[in-house]
Amino acid sequence: MNSRTTPSPTAVRRSVLLLTATLSALSLTGCGLFGAAGGDEAERGPRSYDITVGLLLPDRDTARFEKFDYPLIKERIASLTNKQGKVVYANAEGSMTRQSEQFAKLIADGVDVVLVDAVDAKAVAADVEKAKEAGIPVIAYDRLAEGPIDAYVSHDNELVGQVQGRALVNALGENAENSKVVMMNGEPADPNTALFKQGALGELQGKVDIAKSYDTEKWLPEVAAENMRKALKEIGAGDVAAVYSANDGMAGAVIEALGDAGVTDLPPVTGQDADLAAVQRIVAGTQYMTVYKSFLLEATGAADMAVAKVQDRSIQFDALARDRIDSPTRKDVPAMLVPVVALTKENIEDTVIEDGVYTVKDICTPAYATACAEIGLTS
């Protein structure tokens, strides 16, 4: 994946609007909802709406999976199939073994397509191979899985790390070069972790002092908290100038550990996923930023791609999967990479509120009412 300039929020907004328009147009013309199809696809006759999509998500610790991804995919599949299609959903709750069992059941039940966000990208390859043998296409969702996957839907994950790293450098300003930064990376078995880290290091190396760097087993906040306590003990609580946290769950644990160590003037801490708790911390000034990734576009794109694959609509499928990415086991995987944006106090209203992810009422509960008023966030 090539490095690139981080887009401005305005540029990202344009990209999001363009992608939304593309998905809307494709859903009208590609899925036969209005009897429309082109070329040789029109000659194959109407497509079945009786579609079963298997959806495997990795954990419940990441708030977005249960709150956004599953409901959005379920709703989109229903919309694309005149409410005849269904989603069979299972959450692995962080267990690679459980996810493999769930995958096996989907294959045994004969689902038409599987969307999988792998707990372990390498281990899931065996299950992907079994699905392939059974004639069931597999689309990797959010994390790039190994094995003979048919497509990948996610965000530009190296760009996510770049956005996080650049935000820290900007927050540190002219003092960046002598600032001690702690890196709290994700689960090593998650291929996204390496991309986040690569992007972040591209922005941080040579510009700050990376004093400590940790991997975080299964993205667990309690593991991040323990590592943060170690870092504070070795570096000194008052000498940590910033913390790169790869996601919001870990960011909350890091901030709590800083508070427990007596740090009152909190250093800038990054995050990712725009969890509600993280957005509230940003409002309150305890978390510096998070990376907002449009769940709507990612989930909608995955659903559109799954239906197109089952209905053998290659024109629509190819239009959706305009990007290409390499996995350790397969080159040139068709992919859809959705834009991302840095969310700070300054653009909460223009991102998660405008996109309908949260309302002002959701964010500005009584505990955050004063902080919301201070930044002009009122209903």
QUIDA-V253613 format. One record per helix or strand. SS is the DSSP state (alpha for helix, beta for strand). FROM is the first residue (numbers start at 0). TO is the last residue. If there is no record, write none. Layout:
{{SS:FROM:TO} {SS:FROM:TO}}
This chain:
{{alpha:8:29} {alpha:38:41} {beta:51:56} {alpha:62:79} {beta:85:90} {alpha:95:108} {beta:112:115} {alpha:124:132} {beta:136:140} {beta:150:154} {alpha:156:177} {beta:179:183} {alpha:190:203} {beta:204:204} {beta:207:213} {alpha:216:218} {alpha:220:234} {alpha:236:238} {beta:239:244} {alpha:247:259} {beta:267:268} {alpha:275:283} {beta:289:292} {alpha:294:309} {alpha:313:319} {beta:322:324} {beta:332:337} {beta:339:342} {alpha:344:346} {alpha:348:352} {alpha:359:362} {alpha:365:373}}
